């Protein structure tokens, strides 16, 4: 059984004869302790506060039966890990189509303000963000009406809290129809019009941050924590 905030995505599941419904990850209408396993892929990094991210993890744990397991994936701040670039960075080729395929992989606050101070890794990440800001962070320009920086697709992150542009597929539209707009290259078909660009909020997680949040819950234990292609992941077990 699947659930999502997007009715259009849920409708696609219905067309494929899968069971899915619309709901909010902070309040899932499923009986407590009724699930053998749950997965949350690329969801929690869209919540804008540490309290809401923790509440989402708590709600996920509520659904599990004792001994049940959950898998959680969130986008990582570290897109270069152990000297290896993530797939997200490797696929940078400048094409519009690639930029539209945003992968799992949400004024910037330091990492130490996002999670309890028990994690020294979060403190280290805060220093990394400070160093990045000194280096210029050319992609960290705020969107109109927002103090959050806008991320440049397929590049490393310079802030934990940012907006990621989403180029709407389906061709250009008339000026003013999108949340944001971008001018098409001169000479291209429809270059006199503008194509809508939407900005999605991300909070990218530093190493140890997701695991620390999970360990703060007394109803689950962390079975494993690992890095996978630009994402931080945990496997939880309900106590």
C-alpha positions as a printed NumPy array, in Angstrom:
array([[  0.   ,   0.   ,   0.   ],
       [  1.412,   3.387,  -0.995],
       [  0.607,   6.952,  -0.066],
       [  1.629,  10.368,  -1.368],
       [  0.648,  14.027,  -1.086],
       [  0.223,  14.224,  -4.854],
       [ -3.19 ,  13.129,  -6.134],
       [ -1.816,  12.905,  -9.675],
       [  0.849,  10.412,  -8.609],
       [ -1.689,   8.395,  -6.643],
       [ -3.947,   8.339,  -9.721],
       [ -1.066,   6.871, -11.748],
       [ -0.75 ,   4.103,  -9.148],
       [ -4.483,   3.406,  -9.525],
       [ -4.123,   3.168, -13.301],
       [ -1.416,   0.539, -12.769],
       [ -3.733,  -1.304, -10.342],
       [ -1.62 ,  -0.58 ,  -7.277],
       [ -3.177,   0.329,  -3.929],
       [ -2.413,   3.939,  -2.997],
       [ -4.085,   6.908,  -1.348],
       [ -3.473,  10.598,  -0.69 ],
       [ -2.261,  11.581,   2.769],
       [  0.269,  13.598,   4.744],
       [  3.385,  11.867,   6.121],
       [  2.783,  13.625,   9.445],
       [ -0.627,  11.948,   9.819],
       [ -1.039,   8.604,   8.073],
       [ -4.56 ,   7.108,   8.413],
       [ -3.35 ,   3.566,   9.126],
       [ -3.822,   1.72 ,  12.403],
       [ -0.842,   1.733,  14.776],
       [  1.289,  -1.388,  14.783],
       [ -0.289,  -2.819,  11.637],
       [  2.66 ,  -2.771,   9.193],
       [  5.405,  -5.368,   8.847],
       [  7.608,  -2.883,   7.   ],
       [  7.568,   0.74 ,   5.821],
       [  9.719,   2.734,   3.432],
       [ 10.193,   6.481,   3.198],
       [ 12.213,   7.465,   0.144],
       [ 13.046,  11.129,  -0.549],
       [ 10.259,  12.461,   1.683],
       [ 11.639,  13.682,   5.009],
       [ 14.139,  16.087,   3.445],
       [ 11.179,  18.211,   2.236],
       [ 10.073,  19.106,   5.808],
       [ 11.335,  22.531,   6.824],
       [ 12.081,  22.102,  10.552],
       [ 13.912,  19.566,  12.683],
       [ 10.723,  19.107,  14.742],
       [  8.64 ,  18.188,  11.682],
       [ 11.321,  15.824,  10.363],
       [ 11.43 ,  14.076,  13.741],
       [  7.615,  13.917,  13.871],
       [  7.608,  12.221,  10.464],
       [ 10.03 ,   9.565,  11.725],
       [  7.866,   9.067,  14.823],
       [  4.765,   8.625,  12.65 ],
       [  6.605,   6.084,  10.506],
       [  7.571,   4.132,  13.632],
       [  3.968,   4.232,  14.919],
       [  2.785,   2.238,  11.907],
       [  5.19 ,  -0.661,  12.551],
       [  4.355,  -3.785,  14.519],
       [  6.915,  -4.822,  17.178],
       [  9.888,  -6.25 ,  15.294],
       [  8.811,  -4.495,  12.09 ],
       [ 11.381,  -2.627,  10.025],
       [ 11.556,   0.685,   8.174],
       [ 13.928,   2.01 ,   5.514],
       [ 14.482,   5.771,   5.24 ],
       [ 16.381,   7.644,   2.495],
       [ 17.177,  11.381,   2.539],
       [ 19.349,  13.556,   0.3  ],
       [ 22.905,  14.005,   1.592],
       [ 24.872,  17.206,   1.967],
       [ 27.926,  15.162,   1.034],
       [ 27.669,  14.512,  -2.7  ],
       [ 31.354,  13.544,  -2.681],
       [ 31.938,  10.76 ,  -0.155],
       [ 35.18 ,   8.832,   0.356],
       [ 36.592,  10.625,  -2.695],
       [ 33.756,   9.326,  -4.89 ],
       [ 31.253,  11.586,  -6.658],
       [ 27.58 ,  10.661,  -6.406],
       [ 25.562,   9.731,  -9.457],
       [ 23.831,  13.102,  -9.087],
       [ 27.098,  14.962,  -9.749],
       [ 28.352,  12.54 , -12.404],
       [ 25.249,  13.009, -14.551],
       [ 25.813,  16.732, -15.023],
       [ 25.815,  17.336, -18.764],
       [ 24.041,  20.669, -19.16 ],
       [ 20.957,  19.271, -20.884],
       [ 17.564,  20.535, -19.812],
       [ 16.161,  17.   , -19.644],
       [ 18.807,  15.951, -17.126],
       [ 18.169,  19.003, -14.973],
       [ 14.462,  18.158, -14.847],
       [ 15.145,  14.742, -13.379],
       [ 15.775,  15.903,  -9.843],
       [ 16.836,  12.882,  -7.792],
       [ 16.413,  12.051,  -4.19 ],
       [ 16.954,  13.283,  -3.648],
       [ 14.524,  20.472,   0.783],
       [ 18.324,  32.476,   5.659],
       [ 20.456,  29.044,   5.979],
       [ 20.897,  27.824,   9.526],
       [ 24.045,  26.024,  10.713],
       [ 23.863,  22.251,  10.968],
       [ 24.211,  22.429,  14.753],
       [ 20.816,  24.162,  14.898],
       [ 19.082,  21.402,  12.948],
       [ 19.658,  18.497,  15.336],
       [ 20.553,  17.943,  19.011],
       [ 24.14 ,  18.925,  19.78 ],
       [ 25.004,  15.311,  20.637],
       [ 26.438,  14.721,  17.166],
       [ 29.959,  16.07 ,  16.63 ],
       [ 29.518,  15.275,  12.927],
       [ 26.818,  17.942,  12.682],
       [ 29.247,  20.461,  14.146],
       [ 31.846,  19.468,  11.577],
       [ 29.274,  19.965,   8.827],
       [ 28.562,  23.449,  10.173],
       [ 32.233,  24.331,   9.692],
       [ 32.054,  22.928,   6.166],
       [ 29.115,  25.228,   5.365],
       [ 31.071,  28.203,   6.698],
       [ 34.043,  27.291,   4.505],
       [ 31.76 ,  26.949,   1.482],
       [ 30.292,  30.409,   2.059],
       [ 33.802,  31.866,   2.193],
       [ 34.592,  30.148,  -1.102],
       [ 31.819,  32.101,  -2.764],
       [ 28.976,  29.603,  -3.204],
       [ 28.061,  31.043,  -6.578],
       [ 24.844,  29.042,  -6.758],
       [ 23.577,  30.454,  -3.444],
       [ 21.394,  33.249,  -4.828],
       [ 17.98 ,  33.725,  -3.21 ],
       [ 14.773,  33.26 ,  -5.196],
       [ 12.32 ,  36.125,  -5.495],
       [ 10.472,  36.579,  -2.208],
       [ 12.726,  34.14 ,  -0.339],
       [ 15.954,  34.299,   1.642],
       [ 16.756,  30.689,   0.802],
       [ 19.484,  30.094,  -1.803],
       [ 18.552,  28.453,  -5.099],
       [ 20.624,  25.386,  -5.871],
       [ 22.323,  24.911,  -9.243],
       [ 21.374,  21.437, -10.436],
       [ 24.082,  18.765, -10.585],
       [ 26.475,  20.708,  -8.35 ],
       [ 27.638,  20.296,  -4.76 ],
       [ 25.537,  21.839,  -1.995],
       [ 26.568,  25.067,  -0.239],
       [ 23.667,  25.163,   2.221],
       [ 21.62 ,  22.586,   4.109],
       [ 18.389,  24.507,   3.534],
       [ 17.754,  25.485,  -0.069],
       [ 15.411,  25.605,  -3.031],
       [ 15.902,  23.242,  -5.975],
       [ 14.514,  24.401,  -9.341],
       [ 12.116,  22.097, -11.139],
       [ 11.652,  22.836, -14.856],
       [  8.101,  21.945, -15.801],
       [  7.917,  19.474, -18.662],
       [  5.442,  19.889, -21.477],
       [  6.819,  22.875, -23.341],
       [  6.881,  26.632, -22.8  ],
       [  3.945,  28.633, -21.539],
       [  3.006,  32.272, -21.74 ],
       [  4.676,  34.737, -19.447],
       [  3.18 ,  34.862, -15.985],
       [  1.702,  31.35 , -15.94 ],
       [  4.454,  29.771, -13.843],
       [  5.554,  30.201, -10.248],
       [  8.948,  31.194, -11.649],
       [ 10.068,  31.575, -15.234],
       [ 13.169,  31.052, -17.332],
       [ 13.881,  32.409, -20.794],
       [ 14.548,  29.806, -23.472],
       [ 17.819,  30.003, -25.486],
       [ 17.758,  32.571, -28.33 ],
       [ 16.744,  31.05 , -31.636],
       [ 15.069,  28.031, -30.079],
       [ 11.466,  27.184, -30.848],
       [  9.207,  29.267, -28.607],
       [ 12.073,  31.507, -27.483],
       [  9.666,  34.439, -27.319],
       [  7.842,  32.73 , -24.45 ],
       [  8.796,  31.659, -20.952],
       [  8.845,  28.184, -19.46 ],
       [  7.707,  27.79 , -15.811],
       [ 10.212,  26.86 , -13.109],
       [  9.042,  25.739,  -9.676],
       [ 11.261,  25.825,  -6.589],
       [ 11.047,  22.936,  -4.116],
       [ 12.363,  23.164,  -0.558],
       [ 15.011,  20.682,   0.599],
       [ 16.922,  20.156,   3.811],
       [ 19.963,  18.083,   2.847],
       [ 21.28 ,  15.947,   5.701],
       [ 24.841,  15.936,   7.03 ],
       [ 26.545,  12.68 ,   7.977],
       [ 25.105,  11.339,  11.247],
       [ 22.138,  13.741,  11.311],
       [ 19.437,  11.274,  10.221],
       [ 20.829,   8.541,  12.468],
       [ 20.896,  10.935,  15.451],
       [ 17.248,  11.84 ,  14.864],
       [ 16.265,   8.163,  14.743],
       [ 18.235,   7.349,  17.909],
       [ 16.339,  10.08 ,  19.769],
       [ 13.157,   7.976,  19.432],
       [ 12.694,   5.453,  22.229],
       [ 10.366,   3.204,  20.204],
       [ 12.895,   2.072,  17.581],
       [ 16.501,   1.014,  17.278],
       [ 18.845,   1.732,  14.381],
       [ 19.843,  -1.564,  12.773],
       [ 22.109,   0.045,  10.188],
       [ 23.058,   3.42 ,   8.744],
       [ 24.829,   3.922,   5.426],
       [ 25.534,   6.18 ,   2.442],
       [ 24.123,   5.325,  -0.973],
       [ 24.703,   7.44 ,  -4.1  ],
       [ 24.299,  10.843,  -2.504],
       [ 21.745,   9.751,   0.127],
       [ 21.926,   8.998,   3.841],
       [ 19.944,   5.892,   4.758],
       [ 18.849,   4.094,   7.915],
       [ 17.156,   0.792,   8.637],
       [ 15.013,   0.907,  11.792],
       [ 13.46 ,  -1.836,  13.911],
       [ 10.37 ,  -1.281,  16.097],
       [ 10.93 ,  -2.251,  19.74 ]])
